[in-house]
Amino acid sequence: MIAPPARVLVTGVAVGAVVRAGLALLALPSPSLFGGLAAGAVLAFGSPRAPQLPRWSVVLAQAFVGVTIGETVTLSALRQIAADWPSVLIVTVVTLLLSLLAGVILARLHPISLATGLFSMAAGGASGITSIADELGADARVVSILQYLRVLLVLVTLPLVVGLVFHPQTGQGGDAAAGGAGDGWVASAVFVALSVGVGLGLARLVPVSTFTLIGPLAVAGGLTLWGGLGAAQTPGLLVSLAMLAIGLQVGVKFTRDSVRAIGRLLPAGLVLIAALLILCGVLGWVLSQVTGVDPLTTYLATTPGGLFAVLATATDSGAEPTYVFAVQLARLLAILALAPLLARWLRTRQGAWTRRG
């Protein structure tokens, strides 16, 4: 039996807050995010089915992360992205090809359909790909587990890689302890209310799941570039709670039964996902060398998924969230646009093969 969503949220936040406190003492990036992930996994392993979070908590969490990214938007960052678009396009295409190759290998190693292998390894859009897996002709159970396993590995490795390789000063944005306090609290409250309210209003008009982040981000970015509200920013407590909820959202997917159901696939899936993580890290280094953007920003920009978590980490660690978002969004949109076309091609190919037989 699934625990009521409100109880899952309260329990997850409480457990996550304890883990967060311990991680904060170690000065790891985004401790709230990782605390929520650990709490979600604990709850999931104690339940035969995935515990559910209240839908409103997930929406608000994504909206608040969008606002924190929007408040970092600068004209210089936008100009940098416009100047580097050929490199961004190449990195997007190469990442897609690597993930599709991993899917082909997985389908060769195990008795699953090519569609299941390809969409299980697609690097980005986990929630979108999972939600339409059946329509794409893939095994939704396998796709769901491997997609969220990839997101889980991205989240688990983020604080380790960022902390050990890049040594950033943490707490610069998304996990700050007291952002938005002081004399500007009224402006900050207006800024957040407008960004979330108008942004989520826009999201209702656009049938794309990630618009719960994009809408508030766009509004917050516009207000920031306008500058009429001064140095307004999202209160740190709200952002910490948002990142806890995002971590919980991923962690609760990993129940004992769901992992056991595809146990034979897990070793190969883990190896392929790990290889994809490493190759995407290499792409990030190449992108940094070609464009001159700092390596931390390009590493976060080229991670194979985990959009909300990566953006939260970018905000917290002093990277350029606008650049990270642009590269991640380009790949996300490419995957979601390519998936139906690829599925149609696979069905046509299968039909042609059946007629020949």
Secondary structure, DSSP 8 states (H G I E B T S, - for coil): ----HHHHHHHHHHHHHHHHHHHHHTT-S-HHHHHHHHHHHHHHHTSSS-----HHHHHHHHHHHHHHHHTT--HHHHHHHHHTHHHHHHHHHHHHHHHHHHHHHHHHHSS--HHHHHHHH-SS-HHHHHHTTTTTTS-HHHHHHHHHHHHHHHHHHHHHHIIIII-----SSTT-SSTT-GGGHHHHHHHHHHHHHHHHHHHHHS--TTHHHHHHHHHHHHHHHH-TT-S----HHHHHHHHHHHHHHHHTT--HHHHHHTGGGHHHHHHHHHHHHHHHHHHHHHHHHHH---HHHHHHHTSSS-HHHHHHHHHHHT--HHHHHHHHHHHHHHHHHHHHHHHHHHHHHHHHHHHH-
